Amino acid sequence: MSPRRAAERHNRGRALAGKSTLGLRDPGGDPGRSPELPQGGILLSTASRTRHLWWSPLGHRLARTARARLLVLPHAGAGPGSLRAALTSVPGDVEVLGLCLPGRERRYDEPIGCTLGDVLDSFRTEILDLAPLPTVIVGHSLGALLAARIAQLLDEGCRALVVSGQIPGGAVRTREARTAEELLQVVNAGEGTSDQVLRDHRMRQRLLDVLDADLRLSREAADLASVRVTVPVYVLGGRSDRLVPADLLPAWAEHTTGECRVELLDGGHFALLAPDNRQSVDRVLRTALRPAP
């Protein structure tokens, strides 16, 4: 790659790493830190970087001392690093692993797109291969649909499920988006993409390509009619979310035999990440990760 092209790509990554509804980042998109490493620059986990392509550490938790595991599944177009802001209060004895789909963050150069089967296979081959730990699964938007399916696969190994910004069956606006115009309407309704990304033709096209692929995955994962878990489900949603109506969030209760708690947050589709909601999100995660009596 020429120096000029490398510089252009780095600048695009910096823009995408900023305020972006979809959290789309290239390998240069997290200024000051290598995308290969979790926060703190330490890669410590039972998940080998060479063997585990889909799931990687989001912190410096050592599996041999961890009492629990947290699996993080991000929204459409995003890599797991986009949800770091929601995880700041996770205790140090919890191993945190995030799902990275092809075409973003450290997998930026891979062909965009995957199937639900690909995601579930990655869980079977990479996560079930790890030392067993009580596990909490948290997913936002697209990630919530995937998280519910993974929680069902994990069965008794799952301690709790935390879903945010999503309803069973998927949001209508994202489910029906097909054309570039419709995809841009989804981006705008999410209320988070920077003008710099939308003004730059190459960045905007990359954004739409990744979003299109992930919404196809979302449509495949949306039918949760046969999905039931037996653990508590904690549901987070924005009161002014233009993609997911808050009054539909209680529908998650139909997918667990355990309790279902709904907590509304101030803000829109990304209320989960708003600094003003940090205490509420922290409280939910601490409750979900609390050791069983």
Secondary structure, 3 states (H helix, E strand, C coil): CCHHHHHHHHHHHHHHCCCCCCCCCCCCCCCCCCCCCCCCCCCCCCCCCCCCCCEEECCCCCCCCCCEEEEEECCCCCCHHHHHHHHCCCCCCEEEEEECCCCCHHHCCCCCCCCHHHHHHHHHHHHCCCCCCCEEEEEECHHHHHHHHHHHHHHHHEEEEEEECCCCCCCHHHHHCCCHHHHHHHHHHHCCCCHHHHHCHHHHHHHHHHHHHHHHHHHHHCCCCCCCECCCEEEEEECCCCCCCHHHHHHHHHHECCCEEEEEECCCCCHHHCHHHHHHHHHHHHHHHCCCC
